[in-house]
Amino acid sequence: MAAIASRRSVLRGLTIGPAAMSAIATPFGPALAALHRNYEDRPIKLARTKEGRNISRFRYQNADRACQLMEQPFFLDGGYTSETLHQAGFVAQQALCSYLLDVGFADEWNAQHIKQNITKALDYANATGLAHDCPEMARLAVILSPYWKWRHHYDVWDEDRPDTDGFQPPVIATLARSLVERVRDVTGHPRPKGWHRYPHATWS
């Protein structure tokens, strides 16, 4: 509970106008500055808003619905690794941007700087308190970035096909679900209407 209370106290401090942000010292500052330098991104001052919270909920529910699709037999049992990776990329992008919006990132900044780079989104989310320190998710994020590359169906002899690094649909779906559940736990967003867990889903 102490960690949750600490995060909530930080976020309460960010629920003000951007003009006052320079007067606030948050524990996220040094980590964000390092990422801005590493990725050569325009620095951002975090400011939580009601609009950002609403968009965050919408993005989380998008991610959860899309994740449920991956928990159906078409993805888990069909052997469609490229399709599953593309779907997982969308899930991760929506879930991570949901978190970033909730913590005070602007939607326009995400659209300009995050795009479909799942590794970058995960780095920024963890730097601002998501604490989803899962080595396999970090490895999958590299494979997913940018996730548009998995929309194309590659033949086994296609020299340009990207490397799956051995990931198979059931593992991909499990990692995506774990990320979605972490975002839900931290943001407190409600599940989408009509949500139910598929009986053959492998996450716990």
C-alpha positions, 0 to 999 in steps of 0.5 A, a space after each residue: 500500500 505504501 507504494 500505491 500511496 506514494 504514486 497517488 501523492 505524486 499524481 495529485 501533485 501533477 493535477 495542476 496547470 502546466 505553467 506551474 509544473 516547473 515548481 514541482 519536483 517529482 521522482 520521475 524527473 531524472 529518469 525522464 530527462 535521461 530518456 529524453 536525451 537517449 531518444 532525442 525527444 522533445 522534453 515534456 512536463 507532466 500534467 494530469 487532466 480530466 480529458 487525459 484521464 478519459 482518453 486513458 480509460 478509452 485506450 485501456 479498454 481498447 487494449 483489453 478488448 483487443 487482448 481478448 481477441 488474442 485469447 481466442 483459438 484463431 490466435 492461440 491455436 492457429 499458428 499465425 505468429 505474425 498476426 498475433 505479433 501485430 495484434 500484440 503490438 496494438 494491445 501494448 501500444 494502447 495499454 502503455 499510452 493509456 498509462 502515460 496519459 494517466 500519469 500526465 503525458 499529453 496525447 499529442 506528445 505520445 502521437 509524435 514521439 511514441 508512435 508504434 515504438 513499444 520499447 520506448 513506450 515501455 521505457 517511459 511507462 516504467 520510468 514514471 512508475 508503472 514498474 512492469 519489470 518483466 524481462 520477457 515483456 521487454 524482449 517482446 517489446 523489441 520484437 514488436 517495435 514498430 508493430 506495423 511490420 507484422 501486418 505483412 504475411 512473410 513466407 519462410 523464405 522471405 529474406 526481409 521477414 523480421 525475426 520472431 525471436 522464437 515467440 509463439 502465440 500463446 506466450 505472446 498473448 500471455 505477456 500482452 495480458 499481463 501488461 494490460 492487467 498491470 495497467 488496469 491495476 495501476 490506473 484503476 480503469 474499469 474493464 470494458 462492458 461485456 468483458 469476460 475471460 476466455 476459458 482457454 486463456 493461459 494467463 493467471 
